[in-house]
Amino acid sequence: HLAGIGFFLSIDRAMLRGLREGGYAGEIEPYDWTENNPGFAALLNQHTHAVEANKVAGIIEDQLCAHPEERFTITAHSGGAAIIVWALEKLPPGMKVDEVILLSPALSPGYDLSKALRHVREKMYVFYSQYDATVLGAGTELFGTMDGVKCDAAGKVGFHRPSGADAAQYARLRQVPYNRNWIRLGNIGDHIGALTEPFGRVVIAPLVMRGELVRSEE
């Protein structure tokens, strides 16, 4: 699966270069849901969240209908991860993307992912870091996560399955804690560490192309 379609929300151009360097030859569809207005203002604008989630759901549905034979992978960072989760929830029954990669998601750890996971065929990967203390620690404790909870976000501590959530759906969730070996890839574990070109090349490209998670020691 060297080709396919990759849909990327709030992903830096450096990572996109890393994907190409890592061998990804498919179509790249970048999307900035903040309309060049990133930061806590974007995280707190719930009206924008609803509008963008609807837009993104429409884009995903159109792509899946137009290219049913292609592998379709979504990668999103921070608030974009929440937009993707909400967009997946809005897809028609039975419509699925192949894989989702959430980097530093700005949702609360107890957010129920069951409905979104029903629209994921393979895995939903969640990369989180205890060192993301400024944005997804102090920041979300003060201002709240994308879903309005004042706490450490899932991008800092990971998700947990809440009471009543669908255990079968959660079997597709794979959480990846920060590993210090990634320092050599320019990822120091902060909020934007996972967006570096080397990290995109070595870690994210194999996931997008083959659903392959590179071992931490490599």
Backbone hydrogen bonds in HBPLUS format (Angstrom, degrees):
<---DONOR---> <-ACCEPTOR-->    atom                        ^
c    i                          cat <-CA-CA->   ^        H-A-AA   ^      H-
h    n   atom  resd res      DA  || num        DHA   H-A  angle D-A-AA Bond
n    s   type  num  typ     dist DA aas  dist angle  dist       angle   num
A0025-ALA N   A0002-LEU O   2.83 MM  23  5.68 162.3  1.86 163.7 166.2     1
A0027-GLU N   A0004-GLY O   2.85 MM  23  6.26 145.0  1.98 168.2 161.8     2
A0005-ILE N   A0071-ARG O   2.80 MM  66  6.12 168.6  1.81 172.7 175.7     3
A0073-THR N   A0005-ILE O   2.98 MM  68  6.37 165.3  2.00 165.9 170.4     4
A0006-GLY N   A0027-GLU O   2.80 MM  21  6.04 167.6  1.81 165.2 169.1     5
A0029-GLU N   A0006-GLY O   2.77 MM  23  6.03 160.5  1.81 169.7 173.4     6
A0007-PHE N   A0073-THR O   2.85 MM  66  6.23 165.1  1.87 161.9 166.9     7
A0075-THR N   A0007-PHE O   2.88 MM  68  6.29 159.3  1.92 159.1 165.0     8
A0008-PHE N   A0029-GLU O   2.95 MM  21  6.06 164.2  1.98 136.8 140.9     9
A0031-TYR N   A0008-PHE O   2.73 MM  23  5.98 136.4  1.92 169.2 171.6    10
A0009-LEU N   A0075-THR O   2.89 MM  66  6.41 154.8  1.96 151.9 159.9    11
A0077-HIS N   A0009-LEU O   3.22 MM  68  6.48 142.8  2.37 145.2 154.9    12
A0010-SER N   A0031-TYR O   3.13 MM  21  6.49 154.1  2.20 150.8 157.2    13
A0015-MET N   A0012-ASP O   3.14 MM   3  5.62 125.0  2.45 107.4 118.7    14
A0016-LEU N   A0012-ASP O   3.37 MM   4  6.80 156.9  2.43 144.8 151.2    15
A0017-ARG N   A0013-ARG O   2.92 MM   4  6.25 151.5  2.01 150.9 158.0    16
A0018-GLY N   A0014-ALA O   2.99 MM   4  6.30 152.0  2.07 143.3 151.7    17
A0018-GLY N   A0015-MET O   2.96 MM   3  4.79 109.8  2.47  90.3 107.8    18
A0019-LEU N   A0015-MET O   2.86 MM   4  6.23 145.7  1.98 151.5 160.9    19
A0020-ARG N   A0016-LEU O   3.27 MM   4  6.59 157.7  2.32 144.5 148.7    20
A0021-GLU N   A0017-ARG O   2.95 MM   4  6.25 162.6  1.98 152.6 158.0    21
A0022-GLY N   A0018-GLY O   2.83 MM   4  5.98 137.1  2.01 140.5 152.6    22
A0024-TYR N   A0019-LEU O   2.99 MM   5  5.54 159.0  2.04 156.1 149.3    23
A0023-GLY N   A0020-ARG O   3.03 MM   3  5.26 162.3  2.07 108.5 113.3    24
A0035-GLU N   A0032-ASP O   3.23 MM   3  5.58 163.0  2.26 111.2 116.3    25
A0037-ASN N   A0034-THR O   3.19 MM   3  5.11 130.3  2.45  94.0 107.1    26
A0042-ALA N   A0039-GLY O   3.12 MM   3  5.65 128.1  2.40 109.8 120.6    27
A0043-LEU N   A0039-GLY O   3.26 MM   4  6.62 154.8  2.33 142.6 150.1    28
A0044-LEU N   A0040-PHE O   2.98 MM   4  6.08 141.4  2.13 147.4 155.3    29
A0046-GLN N   A0044-LEU O   3.08 MM   2  5.87 118.3  2.48 112.6  96.4    30
A0049-HIS N   A0045-ASN O   3.11 MM   4  6.47 151.6  2.19 146.3 155.0    31
A0050-ALA N   A0046-GLN O   3.15 MM   4  6.42 161.4  2.18 151.1 152.7    32
A0051-VAL N   A0047-HIS O   3.12 MM   4  6.38 166.2  2.14 152.8 156.7    33
A0052-GLU N   A0048-THR O   2.82 MM   4  5.90 170.3  1.83 158.1 160.9    34
A0053-ALA N   A0049-HIS O   2.88 MM   4  5.97 158.1  1.93 149.5 155.9    35
A0054-ASN N   A0050-ALA O   3.18 MM   4  6.34 156.5  2.24 143.3 148.8    36
A0055-LYS N   A0051-VAL O   3.01 MM   4  6.32 156.4  2.07 145.9 153.0    37
A0056-VAL N   A0052-GLU O   2.82 MM   4  5.99 170.8  1.83 158.3 160.0    38
A0057-ALA N   A0053-ALA O   2.95 MM   4  6.04 155.2  2.02 141.8 148.9    39
A0058-GLY N   A0054-ASN O   3.06 MM   4  6.28 153.7  2.13 144.1 150.7    40
A0059-ILE N   A0055-LYS O   2.96 MM   4  6.34 151.8  2.04 148.4 156.7    41
A0060-ILE N   A0056-VAL O   2.91 MM   4  6.15 167.3  1.93 156.4 158.9    42
A0061-GLU N   A0057-ALA O   2.96 MM   4  6.12 166.8  1.98 149.3 153.3    43
A0062-ASP N   A0058-GLY O   2.94 MM   4  6.07 161.4  1.97 147.0 152.2    44
A0063-GLN N   A0059-ILE O   2.97 MM   4  6.18 161.6  2.01 151.7 156.5    45
A0064-LEU N   A0060-ILE O   2.90 MM   4  6.12 164.6  1.93 156.8 161.0    46
A0065-CYS N   A0061-GLU O   3.00 MM   4  6.14 155.5  2.06 148.1 154.5    47
A0066-ALA N   A0062-ASP O   2.92 MM   4  6.04 151.3  2.00 145.4 153.7    48
A0067-HIS N   A0063-GLN O   2.87 MM   4  5.87 145.3  1.99 148.2 156.3    49
A0070-GLU N   A0067-HIS O   3.17 MM   3  5.58 161.9  2.20 115.7 121.0    50
A0098-ASP N   A0072-PHE O   2.89 MM  26  5.37 142.2  2.04 145.4 156.9    51
A0074-ILE N   A0099-GLU O   2.94 MM  25  6.35 161.0  1.98 150.5 155.9    52
A0101-ILE N   A0074-ILE O   2.73 MM  27  6.14 151.3  1.81 155.1 165.0    53
A0076-ALA N   A0101-ILE O   2.94 MM  25  6.40 156.2  1.99 166.8 172.9    54
A0103-LEU N   A0076-ALA O   2.78 MM  27  6.04 171.0  1.79 165.3 168.2    55
A0080-GLY N   A0077-HIS O   2.88 MM   3  5.16 136.1  2.07 146.7 137.4    56
A0078-SER N   A0103-LEU O   2.85 MM  25  6.29 153.6  1.92 164.4 172.9    57
A0081-ALA N   A0078-SER O   3.02 MM   3  5.49 143.1  2.16 109.0 118.7    58
A0106-ALA N   A0078-SER O   3.24 MM  28  4.91 157.8  2.29 109.5 105.0    59
A0082-ALA N   A0079-GLY O   3.06 MM   3  5.29 124.2  2.39 101.4 114.5    60
A0083-ILE N   A0079-GLY O   3.16 MM   4  6.57 157.6  2.22 149.0 155.1    61
A0084-ILE N   A0080-GLY O   2.98 MM   4  6.22 154.4  2.05 145.7 152.0    62
A0085-VAL N   A0081-ALA O   3.03 MM   4  6.29 161.8  2.06 147.0 151.6    63
A0086-TRP N   A0082-ALA O   2.97 MM   4  6.22 168.8  1.98 157.5 159.8    64
A0087-ALA N   A0083-ILE O   2.84 MM   4  5.99 147.9  1.94 143.0 153.0    65
A0088-LEU N   A0084-ILE O   2.83 MM   4  6.05 162.0  1.86 157.7 161.4    66
A0089-GLU N   A0085-VAL O   3.14 MM   4  6.39 151.8  2.23 143.6 151.0    67
A0090-LYS N   A0087-ALA O   3.01 MM   3  5.23 141.0  2.16 102.8 114.1    68
A0091-LEU N   A0088-LEU O   3.15 MM   3  5.41 162.7  2.18 110.2 115.5    69
A0095-MET N   A0092-PRO O   3.14 MM   3  5.71 165.3  2.16 137.3 139.9    70
A0097-VAL N   A0119-HIS O   2.90 MM  22  6.24 158.0  1.95 156.1 150.4    71
A0121-ARG N   A0097-VAL O   2.82 MM  24  6.05 166.1  1.84 164.8 169.6    72
A0122-GLU N   A0098-ASP O   2.93 MM  24  5.55 147.8  2.03 142.7 149.8    73
A0100-VAL N   A0123-LYS O   3.11 MM  23  6.53 161.5  2.14 152.8 157.5    74
A0125-TYR N   A0100-VAL O   2.79 MM  25  6.21 157.7  1.84 163.0 161.7    75
A0102-LEU N   A0125-TYR O   2.74 MM  23  6.00 177.5  1.74 164.8 164.8    76
A0127-PHE N   A0102-LEU O   2.87 MM  25  6.22 168.5  1.88 170.4 174.4    77
A0104-SER N   A0127-PHE O   3.00 MM  23  5.95 155.6  2.06 153.6 161.2    78
A0155-GLY N   A0105-PRO O   2.86 MM  50  4.50 127.1  2.14 164.6 148.6    79
A0146-MET N   A0106-ALA O   2.82 MM  40  5.85 178.0  1.82 174.5 173.8    80
A0154-ALA N   A0107-LEU O   2.79 MM  47  5.74 170.2  1.80 169.9 170.4    81
A0111-TYR N   A0108-SER O   3.13 MM   3  5.50 168.2  2.15 118.3 119.8    82
A0160-HIS N   A0109-PRO O   2.96 MM  51  5.81 160.9  1.99 140.8 138.8    83
A0117-LEU N   A0113-LEU O   2.86 MM   4  5.98 164.6  1.89 166.0 171.3    84
A0118-ARG N   A0114-SER O   3.18 MM   4  6.44 133.0  2.41 143.6 154.5    85
A0119-HIS N   A0116-ALA O   2.98 MM   3  5.65 160.3  2.02 117.6 124.0    86
A0120-VAL N   A0117-LEU O   3.09 MM   3  5.13 156.1  2.15 115.9 113.4    87
A0124-MET N   A0172-ARG O   2.90 MM  48  6.09 158.9  1.94 151.9 152.2    88
A0174-ARG N   A0124-MET O   2.87 MM  50  6.08 171.0  1.88 154.1 155.2    89
A0126-VAL N   A0174-ARG O   2.94 MM  48  6.33 149.7  2.04 149.8 154.6    90
A0176-VAL N   A0126-VAL O   2.68 MM  50  5.81 173.0  1.68 161.0 159.3    91
A0128-TYR N   A0176-VAL O   3.15 MM  48  6.37 158.0  2.20 142.8 147.5    92
A0178-TYR N   A0128-TYR O   2.84 MM  50  5.99 116.9  2.24 151.0 168.2    93
A0129-SER N   A0155-GLY O   2.88 MM  26  6.28 159.0  1.92 143.0 142.3    94
A0132-ASP N   A0129-SER O   3.14 MM   3  5.55 167.7  2.15 113.9 116.4    95
A0138-ALA N   A0133-ALA O   2.77 MM   5  6.14 161.0  1.81 165.4 159.6    96
A0139-GLY N   A0134-THR O   2.86 MM   5  5.89 141.8  2.00 137.0 149.5    97
A0140-THR N   A0135-VAL O   3.15 MM   5  6.53 123.3  2.49 137.5 152.0    98
A0153-ALA N   A0136-LEU O   2.91 MM  17  5.18 164.7  1.93 150.6 155.8    99
A0141-GLU N   A0137-GLY O   2.97 MM   4  6.00 145.9  2.09 147.5 157.9   100
A0142-LEU N   A0138-ALA O   3.06 MM   4  6.13 143.4  2.19 141.4 149.7   101
A0143-PHE N   A0139-GLY O   2.84 MM   4  5.99 173.2  1.85 155.9 158.2   102
A0144-GLY N   A0140-THR O   2.80 MM   4  4.31 133.5  2.02 106.8 119.7   103
A0145-THR N   A0149-VAL O   2.84 MM   4  5.24 145.0  1.96 124.8 133.5   104
A0148-GLY N   A0145-THR O   2.90 MM   3  5.01 159.4  1.94 112.9 114.2   105
A0156-LYS N   A0153-ALA O   2.93 MM   3  5.51 161.9  1.97 115.9 121.7   106
A0157-VAL N   A0153-ALA O   3.19 MM   4  6.56 156.4  2.25 148.5 155.5   107
A0158-GLY N   A0154-ALA O   2.64 MM   4  4.25 145.2  1.75 124.8 129.7   108
A0165-ALA N   A0162-PRO O   3.06 MM   3  5.59 163.0  2.09 136.0 137.1   109
A0170-TYR N   A0166-ASP O   3.08 MM   4  6.39 158.2  2.12 151.1 157.7   110
A0171-ALA N   A0168-ALA O   3.36 MM   3  5.35 149.2  2.46  94.9 103.6   111
A0172-ARG N   A0169-GLN O   3.05 MM   3  5.91 168.5  2.06 123.3 126.9   112
A0173-LEU N   A0170-TYR O   3.01 MM   3  5.16 162.3  2.04 107.7 113.3   113
A0182-TRP N   A0179-ASN O   2.91 MM   3  5.83 167.3  1.93 127.2 131.6   114
A0183-ILE N   A0180-ARG O   3.10 MM   3  5.67 168.7  2.11 116.4 119.3   115
A0185-LEU N   A0182-TRP O   2.82 MM   3  5.08 150.0  1.91 106.9 117.1   116
A0187-ASN N   A0182-TRP O   3.18 MM   5  5.42 152.7  2.25 148.9 140.6   117
A0186-GLY N   A0183-ILE O   2.90 MM   3  5.11 158.6  1.95 116.6 117.7   118
A0193-GLY N   A0190-ASP O   3.27 MM   3  5.17 161.2  2.30 102.4 107.9   119
A0195-LEU N   A0192-ILE O   3.08 MM   3  5.55 164.9  2.10 118.7 122.4   120
A0200-GLY N   A0196-THR O   2.99 MM   4  6.19 155.6  2.05 147.9 155.1   121
A0201-ARG N   A0197-GLU O   2.96 MM   4  6.21 152.0  2.04 149.5 157.4   122
A0202-VAL N   A0198-PRO O   2.92 MM   4  6.06 168.1  1.93 155.6 157.7   123
A0203-VAL N   A0199-PHE O   2.92 MM   4  5.43 155.2  1.98 138.6 146.8   124
A0204-ILE N   A0199-PHE O   3.20 MM   5  6.62 160.8  2.24 147.2 153.0   125
A0205-ALA N   A0200-GLY O   2.80 MM   5  5.84 144.7  1.93 156.0 163.3   126
A0207-LEU N   A0204-ILE O   3.04 MM   3  5.13 119.8  2.42 100.2 115.9   127
A0208-VAL N   A0204-ILE O   2.92 MM   4  6.20 163.3  1.94 163.0 167.5   128
A0209-MET N   A0205-ALA O   2.94 MM   4  6.06 163.1  1.97 157.3 161.9   129
A0210-ARG N   A0206-PRO O   2.88 MM   4  5.58 159.3  1.92 136.9 144.0   130
A0212-GLU N   A0206-PRO O   3.19 MM   6  5.26 171.8  2.20 118.8 116.4   131
A0211-GLY N   A0207-LEU O   2.89 MM   4  4.13 139.9  2.05 114.5 121.0   132
A0218-GLU N   A0215-ARG O   3.06 MM   3  5.63 161.1  2.10 117.1 123.1   133
